[in-house]
Amino acid sequence: MAGTTTPAGPLLRALVVDDEAPALSELAGLLGRDPRIGRVRTACTGPEALRVLDCEPVDVVFCDVRMPGLAGPDLVRGLARCASPPQVVLVTAFETPDPGASGLRPTDHVTKPVRPRRLAEAVSRVVETTGGTSHRDDETITVELAGVTRAVQRSQVRYVEAQGDYARLHTATGSHLVRIPLATLETRWADAGFVRIHRSTLVALPHVDEVRVDAGRWSVRLGDRVLGVSRRHSRQLRDRLTGAGTPGETRRDPGRGPDRGPGTGGRAQRAEP
């Protein structure tokens, strides 16, 4: 692709969303030839795009928002669920799209038919916005399952449980056992927002949807999973949520009904931004 150079830092992970197969294939092909792009995923429907965003980290989404089944607000909510929300580049047939109408705040937009040089400029803007790096210093963990070796990104891990000298990493799609002590991960991943809530459990604050206090007992909710916080670690969790401890980007939303965790008389804690 014209005007590009091989980057020294991590490569960008891209998701291309378009309901027109030829346009989808062409854009994915152009991005695949850009040396700054390391992985390209594609989706031809809104629900498919949201599934990709739920299951794996993405640095930038190239998306035609004027397509059936993908309303702007739905995409915005999907991006908000990500531990590290990706940037957005709109791909549109309109010279002056109105991204505000959909709630999106794109890094750039390119018009169809997509010109390689213009697309390269959009990728450059994405790289500049991330400070020249991607993955937000993410870490890759190699795991094995049924004889198959896979790579799991740290940003995909919701919480970690100790199992002797091993640790079990829980993601949205399953769990993986690795031979790393929990104490090692606690130190190594502290700056990424991981905090101990029990002698055998670490949680990733970016994945926590709600913190609840019921009769002095704390718990956290990650999707449909509720985990108890030991009294010993309640203060550490509170300090991290209020910014008194090591900073970590957090996201909270009010719980609904039974998802609020044990004890209907409790109250939900929301972290300050």
C-alpha positions, 0 to 999 in steps of 0.5 A: 500500500502506497505511503506505508512503512513496516512498523516497529511496534505491535500490529493493529487488529482490524475488523471490517464490517460490510453487508456487501460481499465484494466491498467487504472482500476488497477492503479486507484485502487492502488492509491485509496488504498494509504492513501495519495491520497484523490481523483482519477479521470480517463480518457481514452482519451487525450481530456477527460484528458484535460477536467478534467484538465480544470474543476478541480484542480489536484495535480498529473497526472499518464499518459501513454503518448504513447497512441492514441489521447494524444500527449506530447505537447498537454498534456504540453499545458493542464498542462500550463493552470492550475492555479497550474500545477500538477506534472507528473508521467509517466506510461510506458512499457519502462524501460527508457522512453524519457520524453524530447521528449514529453516536459514533466518534470516528477517527476518520472516514473513507468513501467508496470506492476505497482508494488504496492511498486514502485508506493508507492515510486512514490507517496512519491516523489510527496509528497516530491516535494510538501513539504509534502502538496498538494492543495497548501493551496487551500481553499474549498468553499461550494456552493448550486445550485438547492438544491445540495451542492457542493464543489468548490476549490478556485483555480477554481475561475477565477473572483468574482463579488459583489452582495450586501452582497453576492459574485458570484464566476465564474469558467470555468463551471459556477457561484455560489453565496455565502454569503461572502462580496467581501471585505472579499474575497479580504483580504482572497485571496490576497496571492492566487493572487486575486486582485481587478480591480473594486469596484465590481470585483476581478480577479485571476491573475493565470487565466488572459491570457492577460492585455491590455491598450487602450487609457489609459484604462485597461482590462483583458482577461480570456479565452473569457471573457474581464473585464474592470479595473477601473482607480482607480484600474489600479495602483494596478493591475500594481504593482501586475503584476510587482511584486511591490505589493503582489506576486502572480504567474501569466501567460500571453500569447499574445492575438489573433485577437478579443480576445485582448479585446476592441480597436484594437489600444491598446497594450497588457501588459505582466507580468515579470516572 
